Amino acid sequence: MTMFRTLELSDPALTPPGFTFATVKSAALGQRGDVAIYAPPGTAADSPIVVLLHGVYGSHWAWAFRGGAAPVLGALIAAGEVRPMVLAMPSDGLWGDGSGYVPHGAADFERWIIDEVPAVVREVRRTGDAPAPLFMAGLSMGGFGALRLAGRYPERLAAVSAHSAITDLEQMDPMIEERRIGWGEQAEDRSVVTCLLHARAALPPLRFDCGVDDALLPENRRLHEALTAANIAHIYEEFPGGHDWPYWNQHLADSLRFFEGQLSSRS
């Protein structure tokens, strides 16, 4: 039984192999929402789902057609480094220049991601309630969303990874045209550190990275220091590069390998 009033799907004959584009009427958003889904050969009903969150100005096609997510995953599968995984690449809800993946106004951009996007994947793939591990990764604003959701829903996520993450919503202000009126009623809505420190259950495995030429490097280093001081287990890495798609395309592979490592450790 569908949880969506409407579900519109792309024609398989007109989309790239393995891709499905879905548009649903989202109760959380109060409007339509878009998800690009990529299922490589070899996926099954219980294959892991990786939700990839885009940054400001982006949409559901960003990770697929700027980040090259499908070829990155395909190369790792071919090399035997990861098993087949389903990539779910949603829009953030399309508020202004970026929603921050937090509730504000009449829309719950958080619930869209954590509740409805996995449900879209299950309905499109007709997998029912098969127990598929749920992973999440994101870049910039999407990194903020992924890390914050790890603190908000630690029991729902098998592991989380972030690239070039915004760590506090104030860092979005120079990037967006709109004012954040009504955003972040609680400190946990605004700050990754606060959200992770106040998680209601044991956190999932965490990793994040940042380019040494990225303007957000000092904030990522401070996040690493704060988590270390609080004895919160995590992996933090720095690499050459800046706040751009070549960096994110290259290091998405690190996230996927990290997720594979969590799956292998369970076996």
VEXTI-318937 format. One record per residue (C-alpha): x, y, z; residue in one letter; residue number from 1. Coordinates in Angstrom, 3 decimals, padded with zeros to 6 digits. Example, Ala and Ser with C-alpha at 12.3 -4.5 7.8 and 13.67 -1.06 7.14 Angstrom:
% VEXTI-318937
NODE; 012.300; -004.500; 007.800; A; 1
NODE; 013.670; -001.060; 007.140; S; 2
% end
This chain:
% VEXTI-318937
NODE; 000.000; 000.000; 000.000; M; 1
NODE; 001.443; 003.343; -001.017; T; 2
NODE; 002.077; 006.136; 001.513; M; 3
NODE; 001.943; 008.728; -001.261; F; 4
NODE; -001.119; 010.210; -002.888; R; 5
NODE; 000.664; 010.244; -006.246; T; 6
NODE; 003.780; 008.509; -007.565; L; 7
NODE; 005.047; 009.370; -011.051; E; 8
NODE; 007.900; 007.314; -012.542; L; 9
NODE; 010.170; 007.762; -015.545; S; 10
NODE; 009.883; 005.468; -018.543; D; 11
NODE; 012.661; 002.818; -018.321; P; 12
NODE; 013.095; 002.993; -022.107; A; 13
NODE; 014.007; 006.676; -021.875; L; 14
NODE; 016.258; 006.735; -018.807; T; 15
NODE; 019.895; 005.633; -018.396; P; 16
NODE; 020.278; 001.950; -017.450; P; 17
NODE; 019.676; 001.328; -013.775; G; 18
NODE; 018.028; 004.716; -013.154; F; 19
NODE; 014.481; 005.532; -012.136; T; 20
NODE; 013.273; 009.089; -011.586; F; 21
NODE; 010.358; 009.435; -009.185; A; 22
NODE; 008.127; 012.357; -008.246; T; 23
NODE; 005.761; 011.921; -005.303; V; 24
NODE; 003.203; 014.036; -003.464; K; 25
NODE; 005.021; 014.454; -000.151; S; 26
NODE; 002.978; 014.915; 003.018; A; 27
NODE; 006.094; 016.166; 004.808; A; 28
NODE; 006.763; 018.873; 002.232; L; 29
NODE; 003.158; 019.691; 001.409; G; 30
NODE; 004.134; 019.555; -002.255; Q; 31
NODE; 005.841; 017.284; -004.757; R; 32
NODE; 009.323; 015.905; -004.145; G; 33
NODE; 011.828; 014.299; -006.518; D; 34
NODE; 014.174; 011.332; -006.097; V; 35
NODE; 016.675; 009.850; -008.562; A; 36
NODE; 017.249; 006.168; -007.829; I; 37
NODE; 020.096; 004.090; -009.215; Y; 38
NODE; 020.113; 000.309; -008.783; A; 39
NODE; 023.128; -001.379; -010.408; P; 40
NODE; 023.017; -004.974; -011.598; P; 41
NODE; 023.101; -007.428; -008.724; G; 42
NODE; 020.938; -005.511; -006.276; T; 43
NODE; 018.357; -007.462; -004.311; A; 44
NODE; 015.428; -006.607; -002.064; A; 45
NODE; 017.728; -006.359; 000.960; D; 46
NODE; 020.570; -004.489; -000.786; S; 47
NODE; 021.878; -001.480; 001.163; P; 48
NODE; 020.314; 001.902; 000.404; I; 49
NODE; 022.652; 004.904; 000.293; V; 50
NODE; 020.900; 008.284; 000.465; V; 51
NODE; 023.055; 011.026; -001.082; L; 52
NODE; 022.215; 014.603; -000.068; L; 53
NODE; 023.162; 017.492; -002.360; H; 54
NODE; 024.297; 020.990; -001.416; G; 55
NODE; 022.832; 024.462; -001.932; V; 56
NODE; 021.473; 025.269; -005.400; Y; 57
NODE; 021.233; 021.562; -006.250; G; 58
NODE; 018.471; 019.050; -006.812; S; 59
NODE; 017.871; 015.320; -007.249; H; 60
NODE; 020.018; 015.110; -010.375; W; 61
NODE; 023.144; 016.704; -008.840; A; 62
NODE; 024.876; 013.607; -007.474; W; 63
NODE; 024.004; 011.621; -010.606; A; 64
NODE; 024.887; 014.086; -013.321; F; 65
NODE; 027.486; 016.304; -011.683; R; 66
NODE; 028.929; 013.940; -009.092; G; 67
NODE; 028.998; 010.862; -011.311; G; 68
NODE; 027.696; 008.732; -008.467; A; 69
NODE; 026.675; 005.764; -010.620; A; 70
NODE; 030.073; 005.362; -012.372; P; 71
NODE; 031.855; 005.739; -009.020; V; 72
NODE; 029.750; 002.965; -007.523; L; 73
NODE; 030.090; 000.831; -010.654; G; 74
NODE; 033.886; 001.031; -010.614; A; 75
NODE; 034.001; -000.014; -006.961; L; 76
NODE; 031.669; -002.948; -007.597; I; 77
NODE; 033.735; -004.057; -010.594; A; 78
NODE; 036.907; -003.900; -008.475; A; 79
NODE; 035.282; -006.020; -005.778; G; 80
NODE; 035.591; -003.233; -003.201; E; 81
NODE; 031.881; -002.887; -002.445; V; 82
NODE; 028.762; -004.936; -003.006; R; 83
NODE; 025.874; -003.645; -005.148; P; 84
NODE; 024.088; -000.787; -003.360; M; 85
NODE; 021.036; 001.276; -004.268; V; 86
NODE; 021.677; 005.018; -004.528; L; 87
NODE; 018.781; 007.303; -003.563; A; 88
NODE; 019.406; 010.923; -004.557; M; 89
NODE; 016.569; 013.200; -003.432; P; 90
NODE; 016.004; 016.886; -003.805; S; 91
NODE; 016.222; 018.755; -000.501; D; 92
NODE; 012.642; 019.968; -000.901; G; 93
NODE; 013.585; 022.873; -003.189; L; 94
NODE; 013.074; 025.714; -000.716; W; 95
NODE; 014.892; 028.841; -001.887; G; 96
NODE; 018.600; 028.213; -002.443; D; 97
NODE; 018.583; 025.340; 000.025; G; 98
NODE; 016.389; 023.979; 002.813; S; 99
NODE; 019.147; 022.847; 005.177; G; 100
NODE; 017.230; 019.569; 005.545; Y; 101
NODE; 015.591; 020.927; 008.715; V; 102
NODE; 011.933; 021.729; 009.472; P; 103
NODE; 010.873; 025.318; 008.900; H; 104
NODE; 007.748; 027.041; 007.783; G; 105
NODE; 005.020; 024.608; 006.849; A; 106
NODE; 007.423; 021.991; 005.476; A; 107
NODE; 009.329; 019.259; 007.303; D; 108
NODE; 012.413; 018.796; 005.132; F; 109
NODE; 013.883; 016.437; 007.746; E; 110
NODE; 010.968; 013.996; 007.645; R; 111
NODE; 011.026; 014.075; 003.834; W; 112
NODE; 014.565; 012.676; 003.912; I; 113
NODE; 014.448; 010.250; 006.824; I; 114
NODE; 010.917; 008.851; 006.370; D; 115
NODE; 009.689; 009.438; 002.855; E; 116
NODE; 012.768; 009.006; 000.665; V; 117
NODE; 013.441; 005.425; 001.879; P; 118
NODE; 009.732; 004.721; 001.369; A; 119
NODE; 009.974; 005.980; -002.231; V; 120
NODE; 012.849; 003.569; -002.839; V; 121
NODE; 010.902; 000.644; -001.383; R; 122
NODE; 007.819; 001.436; -003.447; E; 123
NODE; 009.717; 001.982; -006.694; V; 124
NODE; 011.710; -001.218; -006.238; R; 125
NODE; 008.738; -003.141; -004.768; R; 126
NODE; 010.822; -004.565; -001.956; T; 127
NODE; 008.177; -004.326; 000.757; G; 128
NODE; 009.600; -004.453; 004.260; D; 129
NODE; 012.811; -006.275; 003.339; A; 130
NODE; 015.476; -005.281; 005.932; P; 131
NODE; 017.811; -003.087; 003.855; A; 132
NODE; 020.529; -001.196; 005.766; P; 133
NODE; 020.184; 002.569; 005.365; L; 134
NODE; 023.290; 004.721; 004.902; F; 135
NODE; 023.518; 008.457; 004.355; M; 136
NODE; 026.149; 010.774; 002.897; A; 137
NODE; 026.141; 014.356; 001.738; G; 138
NODE; 028.213; 017.284; 000.543; L; 139
NODE; 028.324; 020.792; 002.030; S; 140
NODE; 024.704; 021.497; 003.102; M; 141
NODE; 024.056; 017.811; 002.491; G; 142
NODE; 026.948; 016.965; 004.803; G; 143
NODE; 025.251; 019.032; 007.493; F; 144
NODE; 022.023; 017.165; 006.823; G; 145
NODE; 023.624; 013.720; 006.981; A; 146
NODE; 025.617; 014.358; 010.166; L; 147
NODE; 022.725; 016.055; 011.911; R; 148
NODE; 020.336; 013.228; 011.021; L; 149
NODE; 022.847; 010.795; 012.524; A; 150
NODE; 022.248; 012.566; 015.835; G; 151
NODE; 018.488; 012.855; 015.364; R; 152
NODE; 017.872; 009.267; 014.207; Y; 153
NODE; 020.888; 007.217; 015.296; P; 154
NODE; 018.890; 003.982; 015.412; E; 155
NODE; 017.722; 004.374; 011.814; R; 156
NODE; 021.084; 004.828; 010.082; L; 157
NODE; 023.723; 002.130; 009.665; A; 158
NODE; 026.524; 004.692; 009.093; A; 159
NODE; 026.937; 008.294; 007.946; V; 160
NODE; 029.596; 010.105; 005.920; S; 161
NODE; 030.022; 013.764; 004.928; A; 162
NODE; 032.185; 015.715; 002.515; H; 163
NODE; 033.057; 019.408; 002.995; S; 164
NODE; 030.265; 019.676; 005.540; A; 165
NODE; 028.607; 022.808; 006.790; I; 166
NODE; 028.642; 022.296; 010.551; T; 167
NODE; 026.292; 025.112; 011.654; D; 168
NODE; 023.385; 026.632; 009.767; L; 169
NODE; 024.888; 030.119; 010.127; E; 170
NODE; 027.511; 029.047; 007.592; Q; 171
NODE; 024.733; 028.891; 004.979; M; 172
NODE; 023.883; 032.587; 005.307; D; 173
NODE; 026.488; 033.876; 002.807; P; 174
NODE; 025.404; 031.187; 000.333; M; 175
NODE; 021.656; 031.750; 000.190; I; 176
NODE; 019.541; 034.690; -000.914; E; 177
NODE; 016.740; 034.054; 001.568; E; 178
NODE; 016.741; 034.737; 005.310; R; 179
NODE; 016.459; 031.757; 007.648; R; 180
NODE; 013.386; 033.027; 009.484; I; 181
NODE; 011.788; 030.260; 011.541; G; 182
NODE; 014.661; 027.846; 011.070; W; 183
NODE; 016.254; 025.950; 013.932; G; 184
NODE; 013.942; 026.407; 016.879; E; 185
NODE; 016.240; 024.141; 018.920; Q; 186
NODE; 020.029; 024.223; 019.179; A; 187
NODE; 020.056; 020.659; 017.815; E; 188
NODE; 018.491; 021.997; 014.601; D; 189
NODE; 021.329; 024.436; 013.985; R; 190
NODE; 024.528; 022.697; 015.080; S; 191
NODE; 025.998; 019.327; 014.123; V; 192
NODE; 028.046; 019.187; 017.334; V; 193
NODE; 025.051; 019.895; 019.552; T; 194
NODE; 022.908; 017.353; 017.742; C; 195
NODE; 025.529; 014.610; 017.986; L; 196
NODE; 026.274; 015.356; 021.640; L; 197
NODE; 022.590; 015.064; 022.538; H; 198
NODE; 021.748; 011.948; 020.532; A; 199
NODE; 019.170; 009.805; 022.320; R; 200
NODE; 020.899; 006.536; 021.428; A; 201
NODE; 024.321; 005.237; 020.433; A; 202
NODE; 025.487; 007.011; 017.300; L; 203
NODE; 026.057; 005.107; 014.062; P; 204
NODE; 029.609; 004.958; 012.705; P; 205
NODE; 030.655; 008.405; 011.453; L; 206
NODE; 033.231; 009.728; 009.042; R; 207
NODE; 033.776; 013.081; 007.354; F; 208
NODE; 036.433; 014.732; 005.229; D; 209
NODE; 037.360; 018.133; 003.872; C; 210
NODE; 039.691; 019.556; 001.240; G; 211
NODE; 042.683; 021.510; 002.469; V; 212
NODE; 041.750; 024.374; 000.131; D; 213
NODE; 038.115; 024.446; 001.268; D; 214
NODE; 036.841; 027.563; 003.057; A; 215
NODE; 035.012; 025.235; 005.468; L; 216
NODE; 038.230; 023.505; 006.569; L; 217
NODE; 038.479; 025.398; 009.919; P; 218
NODE; 034.887; 024.458; 010.786; E; 219
NODE; 035.501; 020.804; 009.933; N; 220
NODE; 038.644; 020.777; 012.054; R; 221
NODE; 036.675; 022.270; 014.950; R; 222
NODE; 034.023; 019.592; 014.548; L; 223
NODE; 036.719; 016.926; 014.668; H; 224
NODE; 038.217; 018.477; 017.797; E; 225
NODE; 034.832; 018.741; 019.515; A; 226
NODE; 033.931; 015.136; 018.771; L; 227
NODE; 037.349; 013.971; 019.946; T; 228
NODE; 036.991; 015.939; 023.186; A; 229
NODE; 033.579; 014.361; 023.738; A; 230
NODE; 034.953; 010.854; 023.059; N; 231
NODE; 032.608; 010.399; 020.102; I; 232
NODE; 034.139; 007.826; 017.765; A; 233
NODE; 034.587; 009.040; 014.219; H; 234
NODE; 036.967; 009.165; 011.269; I; 235
NODE; 038.142; 012.535; 010.000; Y; 236
NODE; 040.331; 012.951; 006.921; E; 237
NODE; 041.762; 015.831; 004.923; E; 238
NODE; 042.683; 015.623; 001.261; F; 239
NODE; 043.975; 017.948; -001.457; P; 240
NODE; 041.202; 019.898; -003.079; G; 241
NODE; 038.500; 022.485; -002.570; G; 242
NODE; 034.747; 022.893; -002.329; H; 243
NODE; 033.866; 021.550; -005.759; D; 244
NODE; 032.551; 018.615; -007.748; W; 245
NODE; 035.937; 017.117; -008.688; P; 246
NODE; 036.643; 016.743; -004.952; Y; 247
NODE; 033.226; 015.230; -004.175; W; 248
NODE; 033.324; 012.895; -007.159; N; 249
NODE; 036.692; 011.563; -006.054; Q; 250
NODE; 035.837; 011.116; -002.388; H; 251
NODE; 032.378; 009.651; -002.743; L; 252
NODE; 034.322; 006.401; -003.136; A; 253
NODE; 035.636; 006.860; 000.416; D; 254
NODE; 032.073; 007.024; 001.717; S; 255
NODE; 031.018; 003.914; -000.183; L; 256
NODE; 034.058; 001.975; 001.025; R; 257
NODE; 033.292; 003.120; 004.565; F; 258
NODE; 029.756; 001.812; 004.267; F; 259
NODE; 030.996; -001.489; 002.869; E; 260
NODE; 033.338; -001.750; 005.851; G; 261
NODE; 030.396; -001.437; 008.228; Q; 262
NODE; 028.511; -004.166; 006.364; L; 263
NODE; 031.542; -006.478; 006.350; S; 264
NODE; 032.077; -005.984; 010.085; S; 265
NODE; 028.552; -007.266; 010.720; R; 266
NODE; 029.149; -010.486; 008.794; S; 267
% end
